[in-house]
Amino acid sequence: MSRKYSLAQLTVLAWSPPEMIYNARTLGYDCVGIRTISMGVKGENDFDLAKNKRLFDLTREALDETGLFINDIELAKIGDGIDVRNYESAFEASAKLGVRNVISSIWTDRKDFYTEQFAALCDLAGQYGLTVNLEFVTWASVSTLKGVREVLDAVKRPNAGIMVDTLHLHRSRVRPEELDDCPRELFHMAHICDGPPEIPADKEGLIHTGRDARYYVGEGAIDVADIIRRLPEHVVLSIELPHLARVADWGATEHARRCLKTAKEYMAKHGIV
């Protein structure tokens, strides 16, 4: 079984879903991950497929013509003042396109609230055949694998999973060995990239690398191979690798090509196929 590689929206933030799909096919990716739920990130566009019928139709046409699939949508954020029921239209639209995964993360310290909201999110997503993959983001409220496991253990939803991002795992000081204690069925996808050895002490520094300057796999200090070997082979490897300077120098298409090329070369070198 060969690994499947996905092109994540943050890598090519400005690309629309059809543009992502066509370019991903040309570049050799197997699928894409799109951001249909806007979070107001710098440089982010509104790709709400539920509200934009033309965009939805063009996206479906791109899938039909290329044979690629959309692996996931994001970001079903849980936070103060957010009602997860508002994500239903995004879930419904994505399900019509064959999507099976949604990424979520938690941005409030109110444990009872976010546990209740995550359970409700899973129930809502389950109506559309979606698995909710909870990501631990270094500067978010739930920032460790242990924290994610606590949420999943509390809600006990069959469509809840764990989302591993190699940069966040490294920067949240999560030991790769901790993955060994997690049930295999909780893993469906992972974000891969590399990063510098140092871990910034301030939130701004963490955000800068995370959103603007991630490294190609094998270029930095993260033992990506050790992480990936601990995940089931069916886990889709989604390359989330924003790097504003490189996109400015080479263009988004060439950057996306190098993302995939370096990742595959690294995996082959480490015996991961």
Buried (B, 14 or more C-beta within 10 A) or exposed (E): EEBBBBBBBBBBBEBBBBBBBBBBBEBEBBBBBBBBBEEEEEEBEEBBBBEBEEBBEBBBEBBEEBEBBBBBBBBBBBBEEBEBEEBBBBBBBBBEBEBBBBBBBBBBEBBEBBBBBBBBBBBBBBEBEBBBBBBBBBBBBBBBBEBBBBBBEBBEBEBBBBBBBBBBBBBBEBEBEBBEEBEEEBBBBBBBBBBBEEBBEEEEBBBEBBBBBBBBBBBBEBBBBEBBBBBEEEBBBBBBBBBBEBBEEBEBBEBBBBBBBBBBEBBEEBEBE
